[in-house]
């Protein structure tokens, strides 16, 4: 059954909001991806028609969204663009760090500076994704970028693909990859200069 309602609380920067049905009823979550392909950007107060589905927690989500008077477009299915294998890339980096440390190529402090922030970054991306779905307070993007810069970017790559979070926002991805390059440069300098080895020796009491 399709319903009619108006968009409220729309956040165009994040691409989501809510829709309240005419005549009252449950306000449900609506994401930009739920709109018909080729549609214009939604705006606060737009009249739409939609269907409602339930997630695993019973929360309502608008699907098959069309603007008032918009016809269903019949389009030939097209092959989706290839996506970066973020989860694979992040997992390979984490495995390489562990193996490099075990074989003595990398100081222990490098592994700690990668694995611990990655675990924390993974948890924060998951928390932020859930907050976005509930309309709750979000984790600042600057906090996510700081964790990535400190070495958490492999865990962030895994979380971005698994939770489908922050992958479509160009400005976020630009800052994310800048933090990745900066972290790699810093780690390379610490290893080549011997500082990382000295920190490991100090940590182990050698």
N, C-alpha and C positions, 0 to 999 in steps of 0.2 A: 504494500500500500504506500502510495506517495503522499507526502504532506506538503503544505505550503507554509512558508514562514519568512522571517526577516533576519538578516545577519546582524549580530551584535558583538561587541568586544573584538572587532577584527583587528589583528596586528599584521599589517602588510609586510613588515620587515621580516617577520618569522613565518608568515604564510599560513596562519590559522586563526580561528575565532570560534564563535558559537552561533547557533541558529535557534530562534524562538518561534514555535509554531503559532499560526493564527488561532485565536480563540483560547490561548493558554495551553499549557502542557509542559512536557519535559524539554528543557533546553539541552541540546546535544552539541558535541564537538564537531567542527568541520575544518578540514584541511584543504589547502589549495589543490592537492592532487585528486581530491574527490570531484572537482569540477570537470565538465565535459571538455575534452581536448579542443584547443583553439579558442576557448572562452577568454574574455577580457579579465583583467584583475578584479576580484571582488572588492566591494567597499562597504563601509558601515551603512546599514539600513537597506541594502539591496533585498529585493523580493526574489525568493528562489523556491524551487520545488525540489524535493529530495526524498530518499528512502532512508530508513534507519536500520542499522545493524548493531549487534552487541558484541563487545570484545569478551575476553575470558573472564573479566571481572563484572560483566553485566552493564558496562557503561555504554551509553548510546553514541554512535558515530554516524554522521550524515554521509551517504554515498549516492552516486549517480546524480550529482547536483547539477541543475540547470537554472539559468536565470529565467524570470517570468517571460513567457512568449518565445523562448529559445527552442528551436526544433532539435530533435535528435539527429545528429550528423552521422551518416553512414560512411565510414572510412575503411579502406582496406587495411588489414593488419600489417603493420610494418615491423621490421626487425629492430628491437631496441638497441640503442647504441651500446657499444662495449664499455663496461665499467671497470675502473681500476680495481684489481683484486686486493683491496685494502687489508682484509683479514689475513690473506696469505702473506702479503708483504710484511705486515707487523709481526706475524708469527715467525717468519724466517729470520727477521732481525733479532727477535728475542732468543731464538734458538742459536743463532750465530754468536751472540754475546755470551750465552751460557757455555757453548763449546769452546769459544776463544778463551774464556777464563779458565775452564777446566784444563785446557792444553797449555796454558801458560802464555798465550799470546797477548792477553789483555789482563791488566791488573784487576784485582777483586773489587776495588772501589768503583771501577767502570761498570761492572755488572750490577752492583748495588744501586748505583746512580741511574741505571736503566730499568731494572726490574721493579724496584719499589715505587718510583714515580709512575711507571706504566700501570701497575696494579691500581694505584690511587686514581690515575686518570681514567681508567676503565670504569671504576665505580662512579666517578663524577659524571661521565657522559651518560651512564645509565640513569643516575639520579636526575639529571637535567632533562632527559627524555621523558621520564615519568612526570616530572613537574610540568612539562609542556602539555602533556596529555590532560593533566588535571586542571590546568590553568593556575597552578600554584607559583610561588616565587621561584625564579630561575637562578641558576648559578651564573655569575657574570662571565662573559666570554673572555675577559682579561684573565680570570682565574684559570680557565681551561688552557689558554695560550701560555701562561706562566708554567703550568705543569708540563706542557709539551716542550717548552724551552729547557726545563730542568731535566729532561730525559724521558718524559712519559709519552712521547709521541708514538712509539710502537704499540702501546696499549690503547692509545687513542685511535689508531688506524683500525684495530680489531673492533673497538666499540662503534666507530662510525659506520662500519659495514653491518655489523650484527644488529644494531638498533636503528639503522637508517637515519642517522642523526648528524646534522650539520654538513652533509655532503653536497647539498644543492645551493648553499649560500656562498656566492663567489667571494665576498669580502672576508668571510670567515676562513675559507680555504686558502686564500692568499696569505693571510696572517699565519695560518697553521703551517704552511710549507716554508714560510720565512723562518719560523721558529725551529722547524726541523733542520734546515740548512745551518742555522746559527748553532744549534746544539751539536751537530756533527762536526762543525769547525772547532768548537770549544773542546770537545772530547779529543779530537785529533791533536790539537795543540797540547792538551794535558798529557797525552800519552807520549808524544814525540819529545816533549820537554823533560820528561821524567818525573813530573810533579805527581801524576797519577800513581806511579810506582812508589814514590815516597809516602804518599798518603796511605797506600795499602800497607806498607811496612809499619807506619805509625799505628794504623788500626790494629794490626796483628801483634804489635809490641815487639817487632823485630829490631 
